[in-house]
Structure formats: structure tokens, C-alpha cells
Amino acid sequence: MRYIRYAFLALLAICLVVVALANRQSVALNSLPDGLATFPGLGPFAVSVELPLFIVIFAGIVAGLLIGFVWEWLREHKYRAEAARKKGEVKKLERELKKTQAERDKDKDEVLAILDQSA
């Protein structure tokens, strides 16, 4: 199974290198459209950068993955909170059970109390 994973990763790396080599031409990446950049007060936000196309593609993929991960993390918050609440409740009940067992076994012989706890 490990070799299949390595083969998949090697194939993915080869594909990424081929895409990068095929898309080396420079593109202009603008922060605002030309019409909006001429609006008063928006001039400082109009930034233009020349980058190779493959960097723009890979940056878009990475940004999409990060946005997806953050979105899922926020969406699953209620499940993590519920799990933490249940974990605290289980610990509380375990402490209560040990206390109850200790009270039950205080008049018993030590050997019998140990045998009851192991069962």
C-alpha cells in the first residue's frame, strides 16, 4: 500500500511539473478592475503584479484548499463542542462511580473489593 501511495505522489508531482512548464508565460494579476481602479479613493488599492501563470494556478488551488479547511473547521465546531461536553460528562460520571464503589466497599474485605473492581 505504501508503494501505491508513493507512485500516486510521484505521478502527481510529474503532472504538476508538466503544468508548470507548460504555463511559464507571465500574466498581469490586478487587485481591482480598470474601471473601478479610477474611482476616487480606491487608487491605493489598485495593485498590479506580473507573475508566471503556473504560480497563479497553484496559488488558487492552495487558497481554495485553505478556505475549504477553514470552512469545515468552523462548520464542525458544534460537533467538537458536543464531544467535549460529553467527555466532561463521562469523566464526572466515572468519578462518581469510583466514589460510589468506594462507599460500597468500605465495609468489605480488601480482597473481595479488589475482585469486585476487576470484574
N, CA, C and O of each residue as an XYZ file, in Angstrom:
476
protein
N       0.822     -1.195      0.000
C       0.000      0.000      0.000
C       0.866      1.260      0.000
O       0.506      2.278     -0.591
N       2.005      1.172      0.668
C       2.907      2.307      0.743
C       3.443      2.646     -0.645
O       3.592      3.821     -0.982
N       3.735      1.618     -1.458
C       4.264      1.848     -2.793
C       3.222      2.477     -3.712
O       3.558      3.276     -4.587
N       1.974      2.119     -3.512
C       0.901      2.734     -4.300
C       0.813      4.221     -3.971
O       0.634      5.050     -4.864
N       0.937      4.554     -2.703
C       0.910      5.958     -2.298
C       2.090      6.718     -2.895
O       1.921      7.832     -3.389
N       3.290      6.122     -2.855
C       4.460      6.771     -3.440
C       4.309      6.932     -4.949
O       4.693      7.961     -5.506
N       3.753      5.924     -5.609
C       3.532      6.012     -7.052
C       2.537      7.124     -7.377
O       2.730      7.870     -8.337
N       1.475      7.236     -6.581
C       0.494      8.296     -6.788
C       1.118      9.670     -6.585
O       0.884     10.581     -7.378
N       1.911      9.824     -5.527
C       2.568     11.108     -5.271
C       3.570     11.461     -6.374
O       3.689     12.628     -6.747
N       4.291     10.464     -6.897
C       5.228     10.714     -7.994
C       4.475     11.133     -9.250
O       4.904     12.049     -9.952
N       3.363     10.476     -9.537
C       2.543     10.839    -10.694
C       1.979     12.246    -10.542
O       1.949     13.011    -11.506
N       1.539     12.587     -9.351
C       1.031     13.933     -9.087
C       2.134     14.978     -9.264
O       1.896     16.036     -9.847
N       3.327     14.690     -8.769
C       4.454     15.610     -8.914
C       4.815     15.806    -10.381
O       5.100     16.925    -10.806
N       4.804     14.726    -11.156
C       5.103     14.830    -12.581
C       4.065     15.695    -13.281
O       4.410     16.537    -14.111
N       2.790     15.490    -12.946
C       1.721     16.299    -13.546
C       1.873     17.779    -13.194
O       1.680     18.640    -14.053
N       2.213     18.082    -11.953
C       2.395     19.472    -11.536
C       3.581     20.118    -12.243
O       3.513     21.287    -12.620
N       4.660     19.375    -12.426
C       5.820     19.908    -13.131
C       5.481     20.162    -14.597
O       5.886     21.182    -15.155
N       4.741     19.246    -15.229
C       4.355     19.428    -16.620
C       3.463     20.657    -16.775
O       3.645     21.441    -17.706
N       2.489     20.832    -15.858
C       1.622     22.012    -15.901
C       2.450     23.288    -15.710
O       2.219     24.285    -16.394
N       3.396     23.258    -14.800
C       4.235     24.437    -14.553
C       5.081     24.778    -15.776
O       5.222     25.950    -16.126
N       5.644     23.758    -16.427
C       6.467     24.016    -17.609
C       5.631     24.513    -18.783
O       6.109     25.308    -19.593
N       4.396     24.053    -18.879
C       3.536     24.461    -19.988
C       2.953     25.859    -19.790
O       2.473     26.456    -20.754
N       2.980     26.394    -18.576
C       2.350     27.685    -18.274
C       3.347     28.658    -17.646
O       3.099     29.210    -16.574
N       4.465     28.860    -18.318
C       5.501     29.744    -17.787
C       5.328     31.196    -18.195
O       6.008     32.062    -17.644
N       4.434     31.502    -19.152
C       4.286     32.879    -19.612
C       3.746     33.760    -18.485
O       3.017     33.293    -17.610
N       4.114     35.026    -18.522
C       3.710     35.963    -17.473
C       2.303     36.495    -17.728
O       1.903     36.722    -18.870
N       1.578     36.683    -16.657
C       0.249     37.284    -16.719
C       0.197     38.418    -15.699
O       0.903     38.398    -14.691
N      -0.646     39.401    -15.978
C      -0.828     40.521    -15.047
C      -1.958     40.181    -14.095
O      -3.073     39.885    -14.525
N      -1.676     40.224    -12.828
C      -2.673     39.956    -11.800
C      -3.036     41.294    -11.160
O      -2.198     41.915    -10.507
N      -4.291     41.746    -11.344
C      -4.755     43.044    -10.846
C      -5.653     42.854     -9.640
O      -6.448     41.915     -9.600
N      -5.537     43.731     -8.661
C      -6.388     43.644     -7.474
C      -7.766     44.252     -7.716
O      -8.731     43.862     -7.059
N      -7.877     45.208     -8.656
C      -9.154     45.840     -8.993
C      -9.293     45.923    -10.512
O      -8.287     46.051    -11.209
N     -10.512     45.853    -11.038
C     -10.701     46.064    -12.479
C     -10.329     47.497    -12.861
O     -10.319     48.388    -12.012
N     -10.027     47.711    -14.125
C      -9.565     49.032    -14.585
C     -10.595     50.129    -14.298
O     -10.214     51.214    -13.860
N     -11.864     49.884    -14.527
C     -12.891     50.891    -14.283
C     -13.031     51.249    -12.823
O     -13.261     52.414    -12.499
N     -12.903     50.299    -11.946
C     -13.042     50.538    -10.506
C     -11.788     51.195     -9.934
O     -11.866     51.929     -8.948
N     -10.645     50.936    -10.541
C      -9.385     51.489    -10.040
C      -9.334     53.000    -10.220
O      -8.589     53.670     -9.504
N     -10.112     53.566    -11.164
C     -10.099     55.014    -11.393
C     -11.050     55.756    -10.470
O     -11.095     56.985    -10.494
N     -11.811     55.036     -9.657
C     -12.717     55.681     -8.707
C     -11.911     56.473     -7.682
O     -10.827     56.037     -7.294
N     -12.403     57.615     -7.238
C     -11.662     58.398     -6.230
C     -11.560     57.636     -4.905
O     -12.551     57.097     -4.413
N     -10.393     57.600     -4.353
C     -10.162     56.952     -3.055
C      -9.757     55.495     -3.173
O      -9.270     54.926     -2.196
N      -9.938     54.865     -4.331
C      -9.563     53.465     -4.500
C      -8.216     53.296     -5.187
O      -7.774     52.167     -5.404
N      -7.567     54.376     -5.528
C      -6.272     54.326     -6.212
C      -5.205     53.544     -5.468
O      -4.501     52.751     -6.093
N      -5.051     53.731     -4.151
C      -4.007     52.977     -3.433
C      -4.247     51.459     -3.406
O      -3.311     50.688     -3.194
N      -5.483     51.039     -3.619
C      -5.781     49.601     -3.586
C      -5.593     48.935     -4.943
O      -5.661     47.710     -5.044
N      -5.359     49.719     -5.977
C      -5.156     49.184     -7.324
C      -3.702     48.752     -7.475
O      -2.822     49.576     -7.723
N      -3.462     47.463     -7.324
C      -2.117     46.908     -7.413
C      -2.085     45.937     -8.583
O      -3.033     45.179     -8.789
N      -1.011     45.954     -9.343
C      -0.843     45.044    -10.465
C       0.504     44.350    -10.320
O       1.516     44.993    -10.043
N       0.509     43.027    -10.509
C       1.721     42.229    -10.351
C       1.846     41.307    -11.558
O       0.853     40.734    -12.005
N       3.035     41.163    -12.079
C       3.319     40.226    -13.174
C       3.850     38.928    -12.564
O       4.868     38.930    -11.871
N       3.154     37.824    -12.828
C       3.549     36.514    -12.297
C       3.442     35.466    -13.395
O       2.658     35.625    -14.330
N       4.226     34.394    -13.287
C       4.018     33.277    -14.211
C       2.643     32.645    -13.956
O       2.170     32.600    -12.820
N       2.022     32.166    -15.014
C       0.669     31.633    -14.905
C       0.588     30.437    -13.957
O      -0.395     30.303    -13.227
N       1.606     29.561    -13.952
C       1.543     28.389    -13.081
C       1.519     28.771    -11.601
O       0.923     28.056    -10.794
N       2.153     29.876    -11.232
C       2.105     30.329     -9.834
C       0.691     30.781     -9.485
O       0.198     30.506     -8.391
N       0.046     31.471    -10.413
C      -1.338     31.901    -10.184
C      -2.250     30.678    -10.028
O      -3.116     30.651     -9.153
N      -2.050     29.674    -10.877
C      -2.868     28.452    -10.803
C      -2.656     27.740     -9.471
O      -3.617     27.405     -8.780
N      -1.393     27.512     -9.117
C      -1.105     26.790     -7.872
C      -1.544     27.587     -6.642
O      -2.019     27.006     -5.666
N      -1.387     28.911     -6.683
C      -1.840     29.742     -5.560
C      -3.359     29.669     -5.424
O      -3.884     29.672     -4.310
N      -4.059     29.604     -6.543
C      -5.517     29.456     -6.494
C      -5.934     28.130     -5.881
O      -6.892     28.069     -5.109
N      -5.218     27.074     -6.223
C      -5.521     25.763     -5.646
C      -5.275     25.778     -4.139
O      -6.110     25.302     -3.370
N      -4.138     26.320     -3.717
C      -3.804     26.375     -2.283
C      -4.809     27.247     -1.531
O      -5.244     26.893     -0.435
N      -5.178     28.388     -2.121
C      -6.155     29.269     -1.460
C      -7.503     28.561     -1.330
O      -8.165     28.680     -0.299
N      -7.911     27.832     -2.355
C      -9.168     27.088     -2.283
C      -9.144     26.017     -1.210
O     -10.127     25.827     -0.493
N      -8.024     25.314     -1.096
C      -7.900     24.298     -0.048
C      -7.963     24.918      1.343
O      -8.649     24.403      2.226
N      -7.252     26.018      1.536
C      -7.259     26.677      2.848
C      -8.648     27.189      3.207
O      -9.095     27.035      4.344
N      -9.329     27.794      2.245
C     -10.691     28.272      2.505
C     -11.600     27.101      2.856
O     -12.421     27.205      3.767
N     -11.460     25.997      2.146
C     -12.275     24.814      2.437
C     -11.994     24.241      3.822
O     -12.919     23.865      4.541
N     -10.720     24.174      4.192
C     -10.368     23.653      5.514
C     -10.933     24.529      6.624
O     -11.486     24.020      7.599
N     -10.795     25.841      6.480
C     -11.320     26.765      7.498
C     -12.842     26.669      7.558
O     -13.425     26.664      8.643
N     -13.478     26.595      6.402
C     -14.941     26.482      6.352
C     -15.408     25.224      7.093
O     -16.341     25.288      7.893
N     -14.772     24.100      6.834
C     -15.148     22.850      7.502
C     -14.876     22.923      9.000
O     -15.679     22.443      9.800
N     -13.759     23.516      9.380
C     -13.424     23.636     10.796
C     -14.494     24.447     11.523
O     -14.917     24.087     12.622
N     -14.929     25.548     10.900
C     -15.986     26.359     11.508
C     -17.323     25.620     11.525
O     -18.076     25.723     12.494
N     -17.621     24.881     10.463
C     -18.886     24.165     10.374
C     -18.972     23.050     11.422
O     -20.054     22.781     11.943
N     -17.876     22.416     11.729
C     -17.871     21.289     12.654
C     -17.669     21.708     14.103
O     -17.498     20.849     14.968
N     -17.685     22.996     14.387
C     -17.473     23.477     15.750
C     -18.509     22.902     16.704
O     -18.164     22.508     17.818
N     -19.764     22.847     16.293
C     -20.807     22.361     17.197
C     -20.577     20.891     17.571
O     -20.886     20.485     18.691
N     -20.034     20.089     16.637
C     -19.775     18.681     16.944
C     -18.602     18.534     17.909
O     -18.634     17.688     18.801
N     -17.567     19.357     17.732
C     -16.435     19.310     18.660
C     -16.854     19.766     20.050
O     -16.414     19.197     21.048
N     -17.704     20.792     20.123
C     -18.180     21.281     21.422
C     -19.023     20.212     22.112
O     -18.898     20.004     23.319
N     -19.878     19.537     21.351
C     -20.708     18.470     21.920
C     -19.839     17.315     22.417
O     -20.102     16.754     23.481
N     -18.800     16.955     21.649
C     -17.897     15.881     22.067
C     -17.155     16.259     23.344
O     -16.974     15.416     24.224
N     -16.726     17.504     23.456
C     -16.036     17.954     24.668
C     -16.981     17.922     25.865
O     -16.582     17.553     26.970
N     -18.234     18.311     25.639
C     -19.209     18.287     26.727
C     -19.459     16.853     27.179
O     -19.530     16.584     28.378
N     -19.591     15.942     26.235
C     -19.816     14.521     26.573
C     -18.597     13.938     27.292
O     -18.744     13.141     28.218
N     -17.407     14.331     26.868
C     -16.191     13.836     27.516
C     -16.146     14.284     28.978
O     -15.797     13.503     29.864
N     -16.499     15.543     29.221
C     -16.549     16.039     30.597
C     -17.591     15.311     31.420
O     -17.375     15.020     32.597
N     -18.728     15.016     30.795
C     -19.786     14.291     31.500
C     -19.346     12.870     31.843
O     -19.654     12.368     32.925
N     -18.630     12.222     30.932
C     -18.130     10.867     31.189
C     -17.128     10.881     32.343
O     -17.174     10.010     33.211
N     -16.228     11.855     32.360
C     -15.257     11.938     33.465
C     -15.959     12.156     34.796
O     -15.583     11.570     35.812
N     -16.985     13.009     34.783
C     -17.735     13.270     36.014
C     -18.421     11.995     36.497
O     -18.401     11.690     37.689
N     -19.027     11.254     35.574
C     -19.711     10.018     35.955
C     -18.728      8.950     36.427
O     -19.048      8.176     37.329
N     -17.535      8.898     35.830
C     -16.523      7.941     36.291
C     -16.070      8.267     37.708
O     -15.890      7.368     38.529
N     -15.884      9.563     37.997
C     -15.515      9.944     39.373
C     -16.622      9.575     40.352
O     -16.357      9.081     41.448
N     -17.865      9.820     39.946
C     -18.995      9.486     40.807
C     -19.090      7.980     41.030
O     -19.413      7.532     42.130
N     -18.809      7.194     39.981
C     -18.847      5.737     40.115
C     -17.775      5.251     41.075
O     -18.040      4.390     41.914
N     -16.557      5.796     40.963
C     -15.479      5.395     41.877
C     -15.832      5.744     43.319
O     -15.559      4.976     44.241
N     -16.442      6.914     43.499
C     -16.841      7.332     44.844
C     -17.902      6.379     45.396
O     -17.834      5.972     46.556
N     -18.876      6.028     44.564
C     -19.942      5.120     44.984
C     -19.384      3.735     45.301
O     -19.782      3.111     46.285
N     -18.462      3.257     44.467
C     -17.857      1.945     44.714
C     -17.024      1.964     45.991
O     -17.005      0.983     46.735
N     -16.342      3.064     46.246
C     -15.537      3.159     47.471
C     -16.439      3.122     48.702
O     -16.101      2.486     49.700
N     -17.583      3.801     48.635
C     -18.518      3.777     49.758
C     -19.118      2.384     49.938
O     -19.318      1.933     51.065
N     -19.404      1.709     48.833
C     -19.981      0.369     48.904
C     -18.977     -0.627     49.480
O     -19.348     -1.535     50.225
N     -17.693     -0.446     49.126
C     -16.678     -1.430     49.507
C     -15.966     -1.095     50.810
O     -15.023     -1.797     51.177
N     -16.381     -0.043     51.530
C     -15.627      0.331     52.728
C     -15.764     -0.693     53.850
O     -14.863     -0.806     54.680
N     -16.869     -1.444     53.900
C     -17.041     -2.440     54.953
C     -16.641     -3.835     54.497
O     -16.646     -4.762     55.308
N     -16.297     -4.013     53.242
C     -15.928     -5.322     52.712
C     -14.465     -5.620     52.991
O     -13.668     -4.746     53.332
N     -14.164     -6.868     52.831
C     -12.787     -7.307     52.916
C     -12.026     -6.737     51.706
O     -12.602     -6.624     50.624
N     -10.766     -6.385     51.869
C      -9.980     -5.796     50.792
C      -9.876     -6.698     49.569
O      -9.934     -6.223     48.434
N      -9.725     -7.984     49.800
C      -9.597     -8.925     48.673
C     -10.897     -8.969     47.873
O     -10.864     -8.972     46.642
N     -12.043     -9.003     48.560
C     -13.321     -9.015     47.850
C     -13.552     -7.715     47.091
O     -14.107     -7.734     45.993
N     -13.134     -6.587     47.660
C     -13.278     -5.312     46.992
C     -12.433     -5.260     45.712
O     -12.876     -4.737     44.689
N     -11.226     -5.800     45.780
C     -10.359     -5.846     44.592
C     -10.961     -6.736     43.527
O     -10.915     -6.404     42.342
N     -11.529     -7.869     43.933
C     -12.164     -8.771     42.971
C     -13.381     -8.124     42.314
O     -13.609     -8.319     41.120
N     -14.164     -7.357     43.072
C     -15.316     -6.653     42.502
C     -14.891     -5.590     41.487
O     -15.558     -5.388     40.472
N     -13.785     -4.920     41.768
C     -13.323     -3.880     40.863
C     -12.785     -4.462     39.563
O     -12.894     -3.829     38.513
N     -12.199     -5.670     39.618
C     -11.622     -6.265     38.417
C     -12.696     -6.850     37.500
O     -12.434     -7.066     36.317
N     -13.877     -7.108     38.008
C     -14.949     -7.727     37.192
C     -15.693     -6.724     36.369
O     -16.614     -7.087     35.637
